Amino acid sequence: MSRLSALCAVAVLTCASAQVFADASSHAAEAERFLQLARADKLAVPVYAQVQQMFAQRFAESGAGKGKQALLESYQAKANVELDQAVSWDQLKPEMVKLYTSNFNEQELQDLISFYQSPVGQKVLQKMPMLTAQAAQLTQGKLQVAVPKVNKLLAEMSAELEPKKP
């Protein structure tokens, strides 16, 4: 009788684990659908552009002429290879799927997909990079007023924390 119970338990656990795997698989598939719709594969594009600009700026600062342009392009290509190994979509996708599946259940992902497929969702996707950049610029502009004051407070606190000399 105990052998029958053990076999039943194994059968139940096998079915349950198959269901969990199927649920996890469909959950991951929904996360992938959302990430594709949200154009997450383009997340690293600004990083590439920033690195390319960094090399171009260093090149310009060096005073190298057009005769050395091939050197700049060679190093920019090498930097792209390094970035591909670190932040290409193939590198990011598995972790992004985990990130979204751990923060949104399958129904929530389906709801997000429905929203982003709607006209207003498409508009959000189109406008969000510009809005994010403008919001960051706005915030940075406002911070320029506060940073000197915060730095002064930090210096004052540091002075108060220093041991007093007799």
Salt bridges, closest charged atoms under 4 A:
GLU30 OE1 - ARG33 NH1 3.10
GLU32 OE1 - LYS93 NZ 3.15
ASP41 OD2 - LYS42 NZ 3.35
GLU61 OE1 - ARG58 NE 4.00
GLU95 OE2 - LYS98 NZ 3.64
GLU156 OE2 - LYS152 NZ 3.34
